[in-house]
Amino acid sequence: MKISLALASPRRALPRILQAGLLAVCGMNLALAADTPRQGGEVVFGVTTDPICFNPHRSTQQNSYILIRNYIDSLVAKGKGGKFLPWLAQEWSVSPDGKTYAFKLKPGLQFHDGTPLDAAAVKFNFDFVRDTKNTNAAGELLKAVERVQVVSASEVRLQLARPDSGLLESIASVRLGLISPKSLQSGDDLCGGGPAIAGSGPFVFQNYVRGQSAGFARNPRYQWAPGYAAHQGPAWLDRVTVRFLPEYAVRAGALSSGQVDVIEGVQPTDVGLFKDQPGFQFLVGPAGAQTSFTLNVNYTIPPATDVRVRRALRDGADIDALVKSVYRGAYRRAWSNIGPDSFFYNKALEGSWGNNPAAANKLLDEAGWTGRDAEGFRTKDGQRLTIEVGYPQPFVRDNRDVLIQGLQAQLRKNLGFDLRLRFVTGGEWAQQLQKGSWSIYPNTYLPADAAQELQGNIGESGFIRAVADKGDKTLFGYINDALAATNLEEKKKLVDAAQRHAVDQGIIVPLFSANYQLAAKSRVRGLSFETQLDSPSNFHDVWLSER
């Protein structure tokens, strides 16, 4: 038997080895290139809401901040895990009594209009916000501040009248972001956006067409990104264009067809179009900075003055089933108005209330609402059991109105309770707030320190402030003490107590825990969420890979 053994000659084997090696090296280089940020290009971002106001000091609209953050910086940043990091300030200190905060600025800071961002500019901003004549909503964040002092060109000091455990959180908020003093003094309507509002962020606000789009151009001088940023220096992108697309189907279609590169506010039924699909990515943000979507009840107006009515409203429907039906597992049912990912969330409230129509009906019987009208609603002394939910039209998003309509239907069926949903204008809501004449206000509150969130929602300076003299003094006490607490454990106990009291008294009816969801083309890299806001971060770290 003859056996032939074929061996490759050294002349042929060597080129193959080299070829394989070269292919491997090329593959590694291509992989590295794919993961290496590239400068240039434009991203088009489709969003749900056209902001009412682009001035961070005045805006109280959560969805406005995802745009504002692109041109507005803060003194300090909040990183993952709740740690505060440098931003415009490179360092800071707090006195042992918690009443003096000193900040040292980074060198070379500038606003977009060329004005130096120095200690005098910081003082001007904070004094401007604190001045009630300027009607800035952000003024509530500096209530404890007694005066702002310029120590040197790069050092500013805040003197407090009392300790404020949430001050660093407030300083990190976009609501106290810095605007050029020239802009603030100009008299222009900064709410209207555009070049008139000069910040110091990675992008310059170039143009705005209401109801259509907003344009932001790269700031080439940017050298002061926050401590959590993936890189220092100017943004990678040349330009960001924002398109206002309020319809779910239109946003999803625009991303699918390539008209936009990123969208927020993804409808649950559209998640499957992008999640785990070739060419796309789907990202879900945290739910700890902003409050859960909650019905805030004005308990100073009948029939909500009766705690039995409020508790019946709280327990008369299956909120868990409603949230699952509307959002198909995309959002979690809420048990408190503090977000479930927050350190200050009271987890003990889970399962402690809700979905008990029998008990709710018994409470209403005890309260004297024993009659029924021709439509089956409960009555008392000839009056129907009715409470209105006044929902400001500019704030309606994410099918929240659909969720309230589901709650409305269940309360009618289970209890004979007439929960009336009415859409109101922003102006009407402002008037109701000023007079304290609102009944139920549905909202997620602006991201802030947990005690500050409680104060802004259900505290004595919150939505009920116009009629706070009739308010719940026990609740106010918990919140005020939490704001002043300098010990973290003590503050946690007080915030827990405030949440439990508000739920027990039916002052709030939490519905679901909101979080932002992004869908994007896979070539859009560097997308993330800002811890302090729960919302998408600015586009400073975003870049485009090769197609």
C-alpha positions, 0 to 999 in steps of 0.5 A: 500500500502506498500512502501519499502525504501532501504537505504545503510548501514553505513558499505557499504556507508563509503567505497564507500565515501572513494573510491570516495575520493581516486579516486579524490585524485589520479586523482588530483595527476595524473594531477599534475604529468602530468604537473610536469616537469620530468628530463631525456629523449631525444627529436629528432628534425626534421629541414628543413636546415643544417646550413652553419655555427654554429658560431653565430658571422659569421652565417647569416642564420636564421634557424641556430639560432634555433640550436645555441641557445642550446649552446650559451647564451647572456649577456641579454635576451629579454622577451615578450613585449620587456622588457630586462631581465637578462641572463649572466648579472644580471644587467646593466646601461646606462649613460644619454647620451646613450654612456656608457653601464655597465654590471655586470655578474652573479657569477660562470659563465663557458664555456663548456670547463671550462674557466671562463665566466668573464668580460675578456671573454666578452671583448675578444668576443666583441673585436674579433667580432669588429676586421675586420680581423676576418670577423665576420658578427656580427661586424655590431652590434657593430659599435657604440662601441669605446672600451670595458673595464674590470672594474673588474672580474664581470664588463664590460663597453662598451664606444660608439662613438655615441648613438645606440638605438638598442644596447641592442637589439644587445646584446640580439641577438644570433649573439653576444652570447659568445664563449669561448676565447679558442675556438676563439683562437684555429684556428679551423673552428668553423663554422663546429660545434661540441665540438670545439665550446664551449659556456655556454648554457644549452646543449653542442655541442657533435657531427655533421654529415653534412647532417644528424644530430647534437647531444647536451648533457645536461650541468649539471653545468647550473645555469644561464638561462635567465629571461624569462625561466620557470625554473632555473638550468640545462635542463630537457632533457638529450639529443637533437638530430637534424635530417636534413630533407629538404623534407616536406613530409619526416619531416611530415612522420617522426613525424607521424611515431614516428621517430622524436618528433618535426618538424619545417617548416610544409607545409600548406597542412600538418597542418591538420595532427597535428593541433587539432589531438590526440597525437599531438600539433601545435604551431605558433610563432610571426612575429615581430623580423625578417623581412618579406620575401621581394624582395630587389631591387638593384636600382643602376643597369638598368633597376631598376635605373628607379623608374617607373620600380620598381613601376611597379614591385611592383604593377604588381601582386596580391601578396595577392592572391599569398600568399594565394594560396601558404600558404593557410592562414598559413602566412600573406601577407606583406606590409613592410619589418618590421614584422607586430607584431613589435612595429615599423611596419608601419601599414599605409602602409596596402592597400597603394600599389600593385595589380594595373596592369593598373597603372603598365602598364602605368608606363612602357609605360611612361618609354619607354618599349613599344615594344614587342618581340616574346614571348610577353615581353616588349622591349626598344631599342631592349632590353627585360625588364628583372630583375634577382632574384638571390636566394642563394640555401642554403637559399631556404625554405618554398616554397619561390621559388614557391611564386617567380615563381607565381609572375614571371608568373603574371608579365609576363601575366599582364605586359610583365615583365621578372622576372627571378628566378635563383638559385645561390650558397652561394659563388656566392652570396657572390661575388655579394654582395662584388661587388654590382652586384646583381639585386634582393635579396629575404630574411628575415633578421636576427632579430635585432632592427628595425632600425638595420634591416633597416640598414642591408637590405636597409641602406648604410651598407646593401646589397647595401654597395658596391655601396652605393655612388649611393644609396638613401641618403634620405633613408640612412638619415632616417635609420641613424637618427633612429639608433641614436635616444634615444627618442622612439617616435622620433625613431618610426617616423623615422622608419615609414618614412624609411619604407614608402620611401622604399615602395614608391620608389620600393626599396623593394617589401614585399611578406609575413610575415614569422613565425615559426611553430612547430608540435610535439608529445603531450608528448613534453612539454615546447616548446616556441618561443624566442621573440628576434628571433621569432624562437623556443626557446632552449630546456632548458625548454622542458621535456617529460611527461609519455606516 
